[in-house]
Every structure is written in structure tokens, then in C-alpha cells.
């Protein structure tokens, strides 16, 4: 995936994922799951887009990578409870949480 530049606009990305992915390709009986990975803080508001995505029936997991992410923002993005949907890891330690994320996603909400 090529990085287009322009900073971190997680709210915009969540809106685009909902409109361009989940609204167009959702299938009945198949859970919709979004996994948001970030190593920083968004330049735009994540609250309303996160809520709209969750309200559409999508389960959202958030993953803070490295040391510069905003935990409050990760919690705002993720589906409740945070203990099951918010993760953090250093880049070199991502493997340590990958299995937990896969297990969470494959539960089949």
C-alpha cells in the first residue's frame, strides 16, 4: 500500500471505510469488522465517524502502534468493551498481539 501523504485523518478514513467498503459490500449474516492501526493521533475528529461506523453494525478494533498513539482516541474509535477491542504494541512486538486480534475477529460477532 502506498502512503499518499497528507497527515493522519482517521475520522475521514473511518467515514470512507463505511461508505466505500461496508455500505457497498456488507452481506447478510456476515459480521463486519474494521481494524484501525495507528501510530499517532488524528488531525480530525474521530468521534462521529466512529459512532456512525459502529451504529451501522460494524465491530471496530483499534490498535496503537509504537509509543506516540493517543489511548483516549483508540478507546473512542473502538467498540465497547475496550478491554476486548483496544490493543497496543511496539512495531517489533506486533506478533505478540496478532493472535489475540485474530481470535477476537474470528469470534463471529
C-alpha positions in Angstrom: 0.0 0.0 0.0 1.4 3.4 -1.0 1.3 6.2 1.6 -0.3 9.2 -0.2 1.0 11.7 2.4 -1.1 14.5 3.9 -1.0 13.5 7.6 -3.3 11.4 9.8 -7.1 11.9 9.2 -8.5 8.8 10.9 -12.0 10.3 11.1 -12.0 10.7 7.3 -10.6 7.2 6.9 -13.4 5.7 9.0 -16.1 7.6 7.0 -14.5 6.4 3.8 -14.3 2.8 5.0 -18.0 2.9 6.0 -19.2 4.4 2.7 -16.8 2.7 0.3 -16.4 -0.7 1.9 -19.1 -1.6 4.4 -22.1 0.2 2.9 -21.3 -1.3 -0.5 -20.2 -4.8 0.3 -21.9 -5.9 3.5 -23.5 -9.3 3.3 -26.4 -10.5 5.5 -25.2 -12.9 8.2 -21.6 -12.0 7.8 -20.0 -9.8 10.6 -18.4 -6.5 9.5 -15.1 -5.9 11.3 -12.8 -2.9 10.9 -9.3 -2.9 12.4 -7.7 0.6 12.8 -3.9 0.6 13.2 -2.3 4.0 14.1 1.0 5.2 15.4 -0.1 8.7 16.1 -3.1 11.0 16.7 -5.7 12.0 14.2 -5.8 15.6 12.8 -9.5 15.4 12.5 -12.4 14.3 14.8 -12.8 10.5 15.1 -15.9 10.6 17.4 -18.9 11.0 14.9 -17.3 8.8 12.2 -16.5 6.0 14.7 -20.0 6.2 16.1 -21.6 6.0 12.6 -19.4 3.0 11.7 -20.3 1.2 14.9 -24.0 2.1 14.5 -24.0 0.5 11.1 -23.3 -2.8 12.8 -19.5 -2.9 12.3 -17.3 -4.0 15.1 -14.3 -1.8 15.4 -10.9 -2.8 16.9 -8.2 -0.2 17.4 -4.5 -0.8 17.6 -2.0 1.7 18.8 1.5 1.0 17.4 4.7 2.3 18.8 4.7 4.9 21.5 3.0 8.0 20.1 -0.6 7.0 19.8 -3.4 8.5 21.8 -5.1 5.9 24.1 -8.2 8.1 24.6 -8.6 8.3 20.8 -8.2 4.5 20.4 -10.9 4.0 23.0 -13.2 6.4 21.3 -12.8 4.6 18.0 -13.3 1.0 19.3 -16.4 -0.9 20.0 -17.1 -1.4 23.7 -15.8 -3.0 25.8 -12.3 -1.5 25.4 -10.7 -4.5 27.1 -11.6 -6.6 24.1 -11.3 -4.1 21.3 -8.3 -1.9 22.1 -4.8 -3.1 21.6 -1.3 -1.7 21.8 2.2 -2.9 20.8 5.6 -1.7 19.7 6.2 -2.3 16.0 8.7 -5.0 16.6 6.3 -6.8 19.1 3.1 -6.8 16.9 3.3 -10.6 16.6 2.6 -10.7 20.4 -0.9 -9.3 19.9 -1.7 -10.6 16.4 -3.1 -13.9 17.6 -5.4 -12.2 20.1 -6.6 -9.9 17.4 -7.3 -12.8 15.1 -9.1 -14.7 17.8 -11.2 -11.6 18.6 -12.1 -11.0 14.9 -12.9 -14.7 14.3 -15.4 -14.9 17.2 -18.1 -14.0 14.7 -19.9 -11.3 16.5 
